[in-house]
Amino acid sequence: MATQTKSSPVTETIDAATERVAELNEKAVANGKKTSAALLDTYEKAVISLTDSYEKAAGTTKVDWIVSAASAQADFTREVAKAYTSAAREFVA
């Protein structure tokens, strides 16, 4: 003997609301990923710009050890920023 399940208006409303929430959640996640990617790009560009300016300012001193130290520090900072943003991009993706 086959049994039939009757759906009630309340069940249909809950199902529709559940679907809508799932859709909104997917959109929120997608928008969060886009925002995170833009934030990471901006962060990386800002760090590189600052380190370039720092290195250029140190270069104007014409003192070799200051230029060398600033260059090494700027290179290290760039590498750390690139590693950080790369790891964060993998995490976000």
Order of alpha helices (4+ residues) and beta strands (2+ residues): alpha-alpha
